[in-house]
Amino acid sequence: MDPLDRKLRRQRGYRRQVLPGPPPLPEWLDLSAPDAVHEAVRLLRSRPTRHKTRGVALVPDGPAEVAGYGLSVLARLVCADRRIRRRFAGRTWWLAAGPGARDKPGTAVRRHRRNVGLAGAPVPYTDGEWSSTEDRILDMYRRLLVVVDGVPAGADNVSRLLVGRRAQSTLVTMPDRSTLSGWVRVVPADAAAVERSVRASLRTRTDLLPTGGAERLAELGIFAEAAEIPLPLVETVWRATAGMSPAETAALCRRLAELSLIRPTPDRVAPPAWPPDVGYGFGWLTVDPVVRAIGRLDLGEQRLAEANAGLVTALAGRLPRAEALAGGAPDRAWWRLDGTEEYLWRHLVGHLLDAGTLTEAGLLAGDLRWVGERLLREGPVGPIADLTEVAQRTARRPVPVEARTGDTAPGVGSLRHGLTKIAPLLDPTDPPEAVRDVLLYHLQHHPGWGDQAEAVQAGLGRPVLVKRSAGDALVGALAGSSGAWDVDLSADGGLLAVAGGQAVAYWLHLADLRWRSSHFGRQEVARRVRLSPDGSWLAVWTSDGLVSAGPEDPPSATYVHVVDTATGEPRFRLSGRYRHQILSLAVGADSTWLFTSAEDGDRAWDAATGRLLPTLPASGTRPPPDRTRTTSPDGRWRATVHDNELRLHDLVQDRPGPMLRLAPDRYGRLSGTVWLPDSGLLAYGPPGVFLCEIRC
């Protein structure tokens, strides 16, 4: 059973699922709920009329420019209302959209992270499109409130973040109502007045800080929203901007926590790589979104870039220079960060962009060494989010041509498209490190990633499965194959036959790559193929393609076609209908006869004329091969297929070998493998024909 289905069944009634709600309102905030809050609460509690879900949008009530955090405060007041807390019983999900939700890729990243959080388990990445998995996730909640905060102006994908169940609601904050769906109720609010009140309340606390404390608090705005920030990073920033010592940093952090300007996280244990505790009393902190927004406004673009540059420069000093990989490479080997630095793994690209180093950020996000590490930690959404952020910044602030070096940021759009296309294949694997092999295999022939994939594979120092070169003659011969239900290899290894899953079967002479095919009835589907031991003829089992072939719904007709491989001409055809269906076939060991098993009995046929033989010949049949578990010609490797995965086992050293995932589950499963005489490995199934080889 799927883990998500088990989770759904365990949570029958949905009363045990508690979600992290909105950020709690700070103690220093002295603000009563305005009328817009009460109106939003009323609409969220009302019974839906025409539509099956409730949607409410908080927007500014006038043309005046607002910073945005006023609407965020109003949304938090709505969530804190006693009536909302009683109705949704803690099932509130806060989603910070931010500027990245402006286009479809950025929205897809946020939608995927929302689904992962609601499911409590990894889910396939779908590039923002509808999926049955998302339906099952939302069905886990009888009542749910999703708050989408900070949707940027002009965003045309807002509807992709909304929920659509009858007892579920969405609250959106955005400065522009023009892109909202018609069923979302708009509540205008005086956001400018709220922002003035928030600033005044914050000033009563910052006035109690020591000299320079307000500036240091504003510098905490460089960190990501709602993220848990490690104290060593705070110390690094303040050392770079104000020359503060660890003791001074500890004293200021304690004072900020006393004034409720930051939220400490004392229950997390610092990793051994961190410096000794100098009296913080806690190891991580979180900055309130309102404090962060005001701090970024007070810093301004120039000081924001300087603070980020100080952090990035200090981090770069701890890492070696990066070796060039198939062209350009970032200045530092950022993928060698300590594995415990969760914050940096997720937000480093954003800090590089805020520091003004767009080229470094683009080269890092497009480096497969970084992509592989991000993939292990967060799945495909991690590297896709990095590439999306770089692409969005590049579109808003292009880099002059003369300032670019190597493979710079403007190429990330193509890289992101290539990575997004194979994202369904990059779900967690067993062992986890095998997902790197899946990534490199599928990017091997990509125009943007291909050279890097080849270079990384060559430097792994262990056996890997690689694609045959695009210029390989056999690859070219098989290029027209869209799928294969069955494959057979002649006894001498010189002839390869494929049942294409449609009304066609084809065979290939491996010596000179001569290609022949045979077409059958328009409504037939070729599902099995068997070659005679001497390769002079082949037998293809087909069924009526109008209905599915299965035990509950058998086909209305089945056929066996015998074809001469030298000329491509059909020799004869056997048919079975209704109670005389042909169930299986086999070829004689001496290549002179054909065996069929039908519902009304077993029969033997002359392979040259199709004449029914009175008795079964004594030579016996060629044993049917088990294609799901095959051994290489040299006896070193055993290949097995299960679902959409191909796994190798090293028989010499008796240990697991390379592993690949060749097709998403929803597109089909692999049927088997065939070892070719030149040590190539062919995996096949309805998703396609895949030709690879082992590189040691």
Order of alpha helices (4+ residues) and beta strands (2+ residues): alpha-alpha-beta-alpha-alpha-beta-alpha-alpha-beta-beta-beta-alpha-alpha-beta-alpha-alpha-beta-beta-alpha-alpha-alpha-alpha-alpha-alpha-alpha-alpha-beta-alpha-beta-beta-beta-beta-beta-beta-beta-beta-beta-beta-beta-beta-beta-beta-beta-beta-beta-beta-beta
